[in-house]
Amino acid sequence: MEDRFGYVRLRGELSGVKRAASGHMYVALKDDKAVLDGVMWRGNAGRLAFVPADGLEVIATGKLTTYPGRSKYQIVIDSLEIAGEGALLALLEKTRARLEAEGLFANGRKRRLPYLPRTIGVVTSPTGSVIRDILHRLADRFPSHVIVWPVLVQGQGAADQVAGAIRGFSALDGTGPVARPDLVIVARGGGSIEDLWSFNEESVVRAIAECTIPVISAVGHETDTTLADYAADARAPTPTAAAEMAVPVRADLSATLAAFAARQRRAVHRPVELGRERLEARVRRMPRAETLLQAQAQRLDDLSERLRRGLMDRAGKGREALAGAAARLSPRTLERALEERQRRLGNSRLVPALIERPLAASRERLAALSRIASQLHPEKPLERGYAIVRDAAGKALTGKAQAEAERALTLQFKDGNLGVGVGDAPPPAPPVKKPRASKPRAQSQPEQDDLFG
């Protein structure tokens, strides 16, 4: 099918127009006998000079192809024209391209609309519903001074009148009887492309582009597009929407001003309120005088109570001790104790044997100690033929190595000492035995016998 038919032109009515999120447009072309699905890719759909809508009769140019997903054939549309209006649309597109090349539609030359215009100029027909809609919407939102420049909006000479009205508003300097508008609205109701063609004329477009006052274009309805919309500083979908764009809502503006005034008052009073709140918070955090002294007062009460209890306890203990002492020092108690001591003294008897037995036992122990001491005397073995070897200093020697180290030795016997020389050394002189110093004894004590004989 694709090779046989190639490119075709079909005339029919649009049905089921749908734009996908990808930008592609899907439609159906139908007549009284058949329906053919069609698709227009994003690039071609974005270049359309009109907005496709259901019920619009068009001429579609494209290529027949098949869609395997549904086992159906369809037309891939390359161009779409309104039936009977192809020449006008071609002329419109040619004029738009030429004026756009001159920079009349550039976004950089568009001006910002005034926020609250005092005077609004309207270029439209004075007898149509457009001016009534604009005045009604302005009265509802924000009553303003409106100057209407009556013109034809359709037919022969309409384009010249519209261009002249725009240039007339721009030429006003505000010194004459007519005030200079702060904003100009060019408005007309909806219609066919022929009805709206006056606003596609080059003279109107150039007048809007050269106007020194910001311009809102409100030609046709939302789906209608003219060259005046491209040249204006702002485009409104409807004349009523143009009035809404021109002025804000007075009630909203009053509420905004009231809110700003309230914010201003709050901004002025806020530092004072914050300072008061901080001061109150700090005062609440600061302890009171009685709070600072509570711990010390409680401690004072505690110490006072402890002192009172201590004094009472001390007095009670003293009273008890005094009572006990007084009870012990009573005459009757002393008399009973004295009688008891006298009775025990009278019952005690001194027996001599009680004193003699401890003395005899002590005497026996002393005699035993004397015998042991006489047997352990160091010179007692001399009586049995033993001798004591001493060095030159008189120290007793107990080993052979000690004796060999000395040059002279002294041998102590029972009846005297004998000096002996070691090797060629002469014998030492016998040591002189110093008598022991005896302590003076009291004459009252009897002299004790020598325990060592």
C-alpha positions in Angstrom: 0.0 0.0 0.0 2.8 2.4 0.8 4.6 1.8 -2.5 1.4 2.0 -4.6 -0.3 5.2 -3.3 2.6 7.3 -2.0 1.5 10.9 -1.1 -2.2 11.7 -1.2 -4.4 14.6 -0.3 -7.6 14.0 1.6 -10.5 16.3 2.5 -12.6 15.5 5.5 -13.8 16.6 9.0 -11.5 16.3 12.0 -12.7 14.0 14.8 -11.1 12.8 18.0 -8.2 15.4 18.0 -5.7 14.4 20.7 -2.2 15.6 21.5 0.0 13.2 23.3 2.6 14.2 25.9 5.3 13.6 23.3 3.9 16.4 21.1 2.5 14.1 18.4 -1.1 14.7 17.3 -3.6 11.9 16.6 -6.8 12.6 14.6 -9.4 10.9 12.5 -10.5 12.1 9.1 -14.1 11.3 8.2 -16.9 12.0 5.8 -20.4 10.6 5.5 -19.1 7.2 4.3 -15.7 6.4 5.9 -13.2 7.1 8.6 -9.4 7.1 8.3 -7.0 7.4 11.3 -4.2 9.9 11.0 -1.0 10.9 12.9 1.0 14.0 12.7 4.5 13.9 14.2 5.6 16.6 16.7 7.7 18.6 14.2 4.9 19.1 11.7 2.2 19.5 14.4 4.2 22.4 16.0 4.3 24.3 12.7 0.5 24.4 12.3 -0.9 27.9 11.7 -4.2 27.0 13.4 -5.4 24.9 16.3 -7.0 21.7 15.1 -10.4 21.0 16.7 -13.2 18.5 16.3 -15.6 19.4 13.5 -13.1 21.5 11.5 -13.0 20.6 7.7 -9.4 20.3 6.6 -7.3 19.1 3.7 -4.6 16.7 4.8 -1.5 15.9 2.8 0.6 12.8 3.7 1.5 9.2 3.1 -0.7 6.1 3.6 0.9 3.5 5.8 0.0 0.6 8.0 0.1 0.3 11.8 0.8 -3.4 12.8 -0.2 -2.8 16.4 -3.9 -2.5 15.4 -3.7 -4.2 12.0 -5.1 -0.9 10.4 -3.9 1.5 7.9 -3.5 5.2 8.5 -2.2 8.4 7.1 0.9 10.1 8.3 0.1 13.8 7.8 2.8 16.1 6.7 0.6 19.3 6.3 -2.8 20.3 7.3 -4.9 23.2 5.8 -8.3 24.5 6.5 -10.5 23.6 3.5 -11.2 26.7 1.5 -8.7 28.8 3.5 -5.4 27.4 2.2 -4.5 30.6 0.3 -5.3 32.9 3.3 -3.2 30.7 5.6 -0.3 30.6 3.1 -0.4 34.4 2.9 -0.7 34.8 6.6 2.3 32.5 7.2 4.3 34.4 4.6 3.5 37.8 6.2 4.3 36.4 9.7 7.7 35.1 8.6 8.6 38.4 7.0 7.6 40.5 10.0 9.3 38.1 12.4 12.5 38.4 10.4 12.3 42.2 11.0 12.2 41.6 14.8 8.7 42.9 15.3 7.7 39.8 17.3 10.9 39.5 19.4 10.4 39.0 23.1 13.2 41.5 24.0 11.1 44.4 22.7 8.0 43.5 24.7 7.3 45.8 27.6 5.9 45.1 31.1 2.3 46.0 31.7 1.6 48.7 34.4 0.4 47.3 37.6 -2.4 49.9 38.2 -3.2 52.0 35.1 -5.2 55.1 35.8 -6.4 55.5 32.2 -7.1 52.6 29.8 -7.6 53.0 26.1 -9.7 50.5 24.3 -9.7 50.1 20.5 -12.9 48.2 19.5 -16.4 48.5 18.2 -18.5 50.7 20.4 -21.7 48.7 19.7 -20.5 45.1 20.2 -20.5 43.0 23.4 -16.8 43.2 23.7 -16.8 46.7 25.1 -19.6 45.9 27.5 -17.6 42.8 28.8 -14.5 44.9 29.3 -16.3 47.7 31.2 -18.2 45.2 33.3 -15.1 43.3 34.3 -13.2 46.5 35.0 -16.0 47.7 37.2 -16.0 44.5 39.2 -12.3 44.4 39.7 -11.0 48.0 39.9 -13.1 50.9 38.5 -10.8 52.8 36.1 -11.1 55.7 33.6 -11.7 54.1 30.2 -11.3 55.9 26.8 -12.9 54.0 23.9 -11.7 54.7 20.4 -14.4 53.4 18.1 -13.3 51.5 15.0 -14.6 48.9 12.6 -13.3 45.5 13.5 -14.3 43.7 10.3 -14.6 44.5 6.6 -13.3 47.1 4.3 -11.2 49.8 6.0 -11.2 48.1 9.4 -7.4 47.6 9.4 -6.8 51.3 8.6 -9.1 52.4 11.4 -7.5 50.1 14.0 -4.0 51.2 13.0 -5.0 54.8 13.2 -6.6 54.4 16.6 -3.5 52.8 18.0 -1.3 55.6 16.6 -3.7 58.2 17.9 -3.4 56.9 21.4 0.3 56.8 21.1 0.4 60.4 19.9 -1.4 61.8 22.9 0.9 63.8 25.3 -1.6 64.2 28.2 -1.7 68.0 28.0 -4.9 68.2 26.1 -8.5 67.5 27.1 -8.0 63.8 26.5 -5.8 62.0 29.0 -3.0 59.8 27.7 -3.7 56.1 28.5 -1.3 54.1 30.5 -2.4 50.9 28.7 -4.1 50.1 25.4 -6.4 47.1 24.7 -7.1 46.1 21.1 -10.1 43.8 21.3 -12.5 41.9 19.1 -14.8 38.9 19.4 -14.3 35.5 17.8 -14.9 34.6 14.2 -13.5 32.9 11.1 -10.2 33.7 9.6 -11.8 36.1 7.2 -13.5 37.9 10.0 -10.3 38.3 11.9 -8.2 39.1 8.9 -8.1 42.9 9.6 -5.8 42.1 12.6 -3.5 40.2 10.4 -2.8 43.2 8.2 0.7 44.6 8.1 -0.5 48.1 9.0 -2.1 47.0 12.2 0.9 44.9 13.2 3.3 47.8 12.6 1.1 50.2 14.5 1.1 47.9 17.5 4.9 47.4 17.3 5.5 51.2 17.1 3.1 52.2 19.9 4.8 53.9 22.8 2.1 52.6 25.2 2.0 48.9 26.3 -0.6 47.0 24.3 -2.8 44.0 25.1 -4.1 42.1 22.1 -7.5 40.4 22.8 -8.6 39.4 19.3 -10.9 36.4 19.0 -11.3 33.6 21.4 -8.7 31.4 23.0 -8.2 29.2 19.9 -7.8 32.2 17.5 -4.4 33.6 16.7 -3.6 36.7 14.7 -0.4 38.6 13.9 -1.6 41.3 16.3 -1.1 38.8 19.1 2.6 38.4 18.2 3.3 42.1 18.0 1.5 43.1 21.2 3.2 43.2 24.6 0.7 40.7 26.0 -1.9 38.4 24.6 -5.3 37.8 26.2 -7.4 34.7 25.2 -10.6 36.8 25.4 -11.5 40.5 25.9 -12.7 39.7 29.4 -9.4 38.2 30.2 -7.7 41.4 28.8 -9.6 43.4 31.4 -8.5 41.0 34.1 -4.9 41.4 33.0 -5.2 45.2 32.9 -6.1 45.8 36.6 -5.9 43.9 39.8 -8.8 43.1 42.1 -9.5 46.1 44.2 -10.6 44.0 47.2 -7.5 41.9 46.9 -5.3 45.1 46.7 -7.1 46.5 49.7 -6.5 43.3 51.6 -2.9 43.3 50.5 -2.4 46.9 51.7 -4.1 46.1 55.0 -1.9 43.1 55.4 1.2 45.2 54.6 0.0 47.8 57.2 -0.5 45.1 59.8 2.9 43.7 59.0 4.4 47.1 59.4 2.7 47.6 62.7 3.9 44.2 63.9 7.4 45.0 62.7 7.3 48.2 64.7 5.9 46.6 67.8 7.7 43.3 67.5 11.0 44.5 69.0 9.2 46.0 72.0 7.2 42.8 72.5 10.3 40.6 72.1 12.2 42.8 74.6 9.3 42.6 77.1 9.1 38.8 76.6 12.8 38.4 77.1 12.7 40.7 80.2 9.8 38.7 81.7 11.5 35.4 80.9 14.7 36.6 82.6 12.7 37.9 85.6 11.0 34.5 85.9 14.3 32.7 85.7 15.8 35.0 88.4 15.3 33.5 91.9 13.5 35.5 94.6 15.1 36.8 97.8 13.2 34.3 99.9 14.2 31.5 97.6 17.9 32.4 98.0 17.5 32.3 101.8 15.4 29.1 102.0 18.4 26.8 102.2 20.1 28.9 104.9 16.8 29.3 106.8 16.2 25.6 106.7 19.8 24.9 107.9 19.3 27.5 110.7 16.1 25.8 111.8 17.8 22.4 111.7 20.8 23.6 113.8 18.4 25.3 116.2 16.5 22.1 116.6 19.7 20.1 117.1 20.9 22.6 119.6 17.7 22.4 121.6 17.7 18.6 121.5 21.4 18.5 122.5 20.9 20.8 125.4 17.9 18.8 126.6 19.8 15.5 126.2 22.8 17.0 128.0 20.7 18.3 130.8 18.9 14.9 131.1 22.2 13.0 131.2 23.6 15.3 133.8 20.4 15.0 135.8 20.6 11.2 135.6 24.3 11.3 136.6 23.6 13.6 139.5 20.8 11.4 140.6 23.0 8.3 140.4 25.9 10.1 142.3 23.4 11.4 144.8 22.1 7.9 145.3 25.6 6.5 145.8 26.5 9.3 148.3 23.6 8.8 150.5 24.6 8.3 154.2 22.8 5.0 154.4 24.7 3.6 151.4 28.0 4.8 152.8 27.2 3.2 156.2 26.3 -0.1 154.5 29.6 -0.1 152.5 31.6 0.7 155.7 29.8 -2.1 157.6 30.6 -4.5 154.8 34.3 -3.6 154.8 34.5 -4.0 158.5 32.8 -7.4 158.4 35.2 -8.6 155.7 38.2 -7.3 157.7 36.9 -9.0 160.8 36.6 -12.3 159.0 40.1 -12.1 157.6 42.9 -14.0 159.7 46.7 -13.8 159.1 48.2 -17.4 159.0 52.1 -17.6 159.0 52.0 -20.6 156.7 50.4 -18.6 154.0 53.5 -16.4 153.8 56.2 -19.1 154.5 55.0 -21.5 151.7 55.6 -18.9 148.9 59.0 -18.0 150.4 60.1 -21.7 150.5 59.1 -22.2 146.9 61.0 -19.2 145.8 64.1 -20.3 147.7 64.0 -23.7 146.0 63.8 -22.2 142.6 66.7 -19.9 143.4 68.9 -22.8 144.5 68.1 -24.8 141.3 69.1 -21.8 139.2 72.4 -21.5 141.2 73.3 -25.1 140.4 72.6 -24.7 136.8 74.6 -21.5 136.6 77.7 -23.2 138.2 77.5 -26.1 135.7 77.3 -23.8 132.7 80.2 -21.5 133.8 82.7 -21.2 130.8 85.7 -22.0 133.1 84.2 -25.0 134.7 85.7 -27.5 132.1 89.2 -26.3 133.0 89.0 -28.3 136.2 88.7 -31.5 134.1 91.9 -30.8 132.1 90.6 -28.6 129.2 92.2 -25.4 128.1 90.9 -22.3 126.3 92.8 -20.9 123.3 92.8 -17.1 123.0 94.4 -14.7 120.5 96.5 -11.7 121.4 93.4 -9.6 122.2 92.1 -12.3 124.6 89.3 -13.5 122.3 88.5 -17.2 122.5 89.2 -19.1 119.3 87.0 -22.0 118.2 88.7 -23.2 114.9 92.0 -24.3 113.5 92.0 -21.7 110.7 91.6 -18.9 113.3 94.6 -20.2 115.3 96.8 -20.6 112.2 96.1 -17.0 111.3 97.5 -15.7 114.6 101.3 -15.3 115.4 100.9 -15.8 119.1 98.3 -17.6 121.2 97.5 -17.8 124.9 96.4 -21.0 126.5 94.3 -20.7 129.6 94.5 -23.5 132.1 92.9 -24.1 135.5 95.8 -22.6 137.4 97.0 -19.9 134.9 97.7 -18.9 131.4 100.5 -20.0 129.0 101.8 -18.0 126.0 102.6 -20.0 122.9 104.3 -18.6 119.7 103.3 -19.7 116.2 106.5 -20.4 114.1 109.4 -18.0 115.1 107.1 -15.5 116.9 107.9 -15.0 120.6 105.2 -16.0 123.0 103.0 -13.1 124.2 103.0 -11.8 127.7 100.1 -13.3 129.7 97.2 -10.9 129.9 96.6 -9.2 133.2 93.1 -10.0 134.5 91.4 -6.8 135.7 89.5 -7.2 138.9 85.7 -6.6 138.6 84.3 -3.4 140.1 81.9 -4.4 142.8 78.9 -2.3 143.6 78.5 -1.0 147.1 75.9 -3.0 148.9 73.6 -1.8 151.5 74.5 -2.8 155.0 71.0 -3.7 155.8 71.1 -6.6 153.2 72.9 -9.8 153.9 75.8 -10.7 151.6 74.9 -13.3 148.9 77.2 -16.2 148.2 79.0 -16.3 144.8 77.0 -18.5 142.5 80.1 -19.4 140.4 82.3 -20.4 143.4 
